[in-house]
Amino acid sequence: MLKVAGLKAGYARTQVLFGIDLEVRSGEIVTMIGANGAGKTSTLRSISGLTQIYGGSIEFKGQPLKGLPPEEITRLGLGHCPEGRQILQRLTVEENLRAGYIAGRGRSFDDIRTEVYDMFPVLKERRHSLASRMSGGQQQMLAIGRSLMATPELLMLDEPSLGLAPKIINQIFEIIITLSKAGISLIVVEQNASVALEIADYAYVMDAGRCTVEGGAHNVLNDPVLQAAYLGG
C-alpha cells in the first residue's frame, strides 16, 4: 500500500532523514518508535508532502507522491493526524469535522460524521462546543475524528497518546484497534513504545534520521537490547 525507499528529506538546508526504507501493507498496523529527534515526525511529514525531499521515493497504491501538494495526497486516501493535534481552537467540534471533510471521495459529509460520532460519542455530545473548551483527551479524539472525515485508507497518527492520562491512553489505543478492524491501515508514531508494540504488526526503530532496526512488533517488544534502549527494560 505504502512504500518508502531511500528517503532523504529535511527543512531548507538541514537534512534530517538519511535514507529511510519503510513499507505498510494493506490492513497492517505499523509503529515507529525512537527518541525525540529520531526522525519519526519528519518521516510522516515527508510522506504527507510537508518537507523538502532530497532523494528517494514515496509511493502510495503504486502512485508516486513526490511533488504532490498535501491536499492531493489526502485526496488519494492517505490521512495524517499530526503531533500536537492542531485542531482549530476557535471553531466548534462540528466545524472542525467539516474542515476535515474532502468531497469527491464517494461519501457524504453526513454519513461520515455519523460514523465519527458513533465512534466518539463525546464529540456528538459536545458538537456545538468550542474545541478550546475540551479536555486533552477529547481534543485528541477530535483530531482523529477530523482525520477520518477524509475517509483515509491509510491513517498516520503522530504521538496520539502524548500528554494524556493513562485511562485516556487506553481509550485511544482501543480506538486504533477499532480503526484497524474497520479496514484502515495505520502508521502509529509513539514514544509510549511498549503499548504501541503490543497492538502493532510491524515496527521500525528510528535513530538520528535512520531506521536502525525493523521487524515483527512482537519480536521487537521482546528483544532485550531494544527493551533496555527504548522500553525501560
N, C-alpha and C positions, 0 to 999 in steps of 0.2 A: 504493500500500500504506500509506504513512505520509504524512500531510500536516499540516504545522505552519504556521499562518498568524497573523501579528501577535502572536507570543508575547511576553508581558511577565511576568516572574517574578522571584522573589527569596527572601530569607530574612528573616522578621519584617518590619521596616520598611525593609530595604535592598534596593532593586531592582537586579538585576544583568543582566537581559535586557530589551532595549528594542525589541521588535517583530521577532522572528525569523521569517523565512519559510524553510521547508525542506521538501523532498519526496524521498521514496525510492520508486522504482518497484520492482515485483517483479523479483528477480534482480539488482539493482544492488548494487555496492559504492560507497558514498558516503563521502567522507572530509571531516572538518572539521579545519582547521588554523588556527593562530594562536598568539600568545604566551601565556604564563601569565597567567591572569586575564582572558582574552578572552571567556569565557563558554561554552566548549565543554562542560566538565563539567556546568555548570549547565543547559545545554540538554538533555543526556541525562537528568539527574536530574529535570527538569521533565516530560519525556516519560514517565518511569517513575513519576510521582506522588510524587516526593520533595522537591519545593519548593512554595512558595506561588505559585499562578498569579494574576496581577493582571489579565490580559487576553489576548485572542486565543483560538485554538482548536487542539486536537490531535486528529486522527482517525487511527485505525488500522483498515484494512479497512472504512472507512466508519463506524466506531463512535466517537463522542466519548469521549475518555479523561479529560477534566477532571472531577475529583471522585472518580474511581475509586481504590480503595486499590491500592498497589503489587502485592499478591499477585494481585488480579484482572486487572491489566494483564498480568502474567506469564502468567496462565492463558489469556489471549486469544492468546498466541503471540508476545509481544514480550519478548525476553530482554535482560538488561543485565549485562555483566561490568564491574564498577566499577574505577575507578582505585585502585591500591594493592592489588588482588587481593581483599582482605577474606575470605580463606579462614579456616576455623576451625582455628586452630593446634593446639589440644589434641585434635582429632579425627584419625582416620586418613584416608587418601585415600578409602577406600570410604565411610566415614561422611560425608565432605564431599560425595561424589557423591549419597548418599542424601538429604542435606539439600537438594540442588537439585532433586530429583525432584518432579514435580507429578502426582498421579493425575488421571484424567479427561481426559487429552489423547489417549487412544486407543492408548497403547503402554505395555508393562510396563517396570518398572524394569530387569529383567534384559536385555531387548532393547536398551534404550538404553545401559546400562552396557557391553554387549558392543561396541557401535559406538564408544563413547568409548575403550575400551581398545584397539580396533583402530587408532584414530587416534593415540592416545598410549600406545604400548607400555610406556613407563616407568611410567605410572600403574598398569598391571596388575602390573608387577614389584614396585612398592612399595605395593601396595594396603593392606597392613597396617601401613605406616609412619605415624608421626605427620606431619601436614603441616608442623609446625615444623622437621622434620629434613630437609626437601627444599631443593634449591637454588632460587635465584630463578627460573630458567627453568622448573624443574619445578613450582614453585608457580603460575606463570602458566599453564602447561598445565592444572593442576588447576582454576584459576579458570575457564578457558574450558570445560573438561570439565563442571564443575558447572553452568555456564550452559546447556550443551547438554542436560543431563538434563531440562530443562523443555520440550524439543522446540520451540525457537523457530522461527518463520517469518522473523522479523527479529531479528537479534542486534546489540546495540550494544556495541562494545568501546572502553573508555576507557583510552588510553595503554597498549596491550598490550606495547609494547617498552620501557617505562620501566625504566631501571636494569639492562638486560640486556646481555650481551656480544654483539658483532656476529654471531658464529656462531649464537647463540640467537635473535637478532632475525630472521635469515634463516629459521630454522625456524618462528618464529611467523607470519611473513608467508606462508610456504608453506602453513601450516595455514589461514590466512584464505582463500587462493585455493581450497584444497580444500573449505572450507565453502561458498564461493560456487558451485563446480561441483556441490555436492550439493543446490543449490536454496535455500540460505539467503540472504536479503538481509542486507546488513550496513551499519552505520554505524561507521566507524573514526575515533576521535579520536586524533590523533598530533602530537607535537612533531617527530618524525622525518618531516618533511613530504615530502621527496623520495621516500622509499621508499613512503609511503602513496599519493602521487600516481601512482606507477608502476603500482600494482595497481588503482586506483580507476577507476570510470566517470565520476563527477561529484564536484566539490569545492566546498566553501564555505569562504571565508576569514573568520575571525571577528576582531573588534577591538572592545574596550570594550563588550561586550554586544550588538553588532550584527553582522549579516552584511554585510560591505563589498564582497565580490566573490564571484561564483559562476560556474561554467561547467564545461565538459568538463575532466576531470582533466589530459588531455594538454595542453590549451591553457594551463591554469594553470601546469603544470610548466615550460612553455617561454616564459612571459611574463617578459621581462627585468626589469620593475619588481617583480613578485612574487618573482622569484629573488633580487633584491637585498634585499628586505624580509624574506623568510621562509626562503629556501633557501640563504643564504650565498653567493649569486652575486655 
